[in-house]
Amino acid sequence: MQDPVTGVWYQILDMPAHKGNYLEASASSMFVYSLAKAVRKGYIDSAYDEVARRGYRGILKEFVSVEEGLVSLKLAMTVTARVAANTADRSRVFPPEIYLVTIIPQTIVSESVSSR
């Protein structure tokens, strides 16, 4: 369910057009890493290499900026703690609204970028 426009993934994978859903940085990073490693190790077909590469390009475009030697990660920090306290009951289906919360923009900036 990779977004065809950006190359990254949404918070709720199968509901990209749902109001309040947003492009998710950490999950996209984990998908890219997992896909790239699985291709490299031969666990999955090499066709998934392009999926990982598209995701990587999307992460750089959507979530990373470099200005004056500083790398900034543009993240959307959210709280998904509204999930019911007892998540051990795997048969329970939660409505998507509990995952769609107000986005609080955050930026993480590094001190410098070496030119290696």
N, C-alpha and C positions, 0 to 999 in steps of 0.2 A: 504494500500500500504506500509505496514511495510517491511523494508528490511529483507529478510530471513537470511542473513548472520550476520548482526550486531544487528538487533532488533530495530534499530532506523529508522527515516524517513528522506527522502531527501527533499531538498528545493522545487523542483518541484516533487510532489508526484507520478505522473503517468509517469515520464520520468527518471527513475533511471539510465539508461545507457547513457543518453544524455551528451555529452562532456561539462564539466564545472559544471554539477550538483554536489552537495555535501551533505553530511550528515549534518542535521540541528539540533543544540542543543536545541534551545528554543522551537521550534515547537514539537520536540520529547518529551520534558519535559511536555509541555501542553497536548499532547496526553496521556501520561502516567497518569498524574494527573486526567484528565477527565475520562478516562476509569476506573481507580481504584475507583474513587468516584462514578461513575455511577453503577459499580458492587456492591460496598458496600451499596449503597442506594436502590439497587434492581431495578434500572431503565433499566438495560440491563442484558442479560443472564450472568451467572457466568462463562461461557466459555471465556469471554473476560478478566477475571482475568489473565489468562496465557499470553495474548497479552500485558497487562500492565506490568506484571512481566518481560517478555522478553525485553520490551522496557526499563524498569528500569535497568536491567542488562546491556543492550547495552549502556545506558547513562553513567553508571559507567565505563564501559570498554573503550568507545570511547572518552569521554569528561572529565573524572575526574582522577586525579592521586594524590597519597599521598606519599610524600617523606620526611623523617626526620621530621615527625609531621606537615608538611604543606600540605594543600589541594589546589590543582591547578585545575582550570577549563580551559580546553583546548578548546577554542572557535574559531570559524571562523567568524570574524566580516566582514560583507559585507554591501554594500549600495545597496538597491533596489529602490532608488529614481528615477531611470530612467523610472519608470512608468509614462505614460502621466499625466500631471498636472490635467486634468479633468477626474478623475476616477468615477465621478458621473454617467457617461454613462456606465451602466452595460452591455449594449449590445455589447460593443467593446471587441474584442478578442485581447489579447496582445501575441506576439510571445514569446516563452520561453527565447530567447536570452536576453530580457530586464531584466530578473531575474538572469542571469548567468554572474556574474562579477568576477573580480579578488579577490581571497581570501587573506585577510591580517591576518595572524595568530596572535592571541592575547592569553595571559595567565593571568588569574586572580589568585593571590595567597593569601591565608588567612595567618594570623599571627601565628595561632596555632590551633591544634585540641585537644579538651579535650578528655580524655579517660573515658567518662561516660559509 
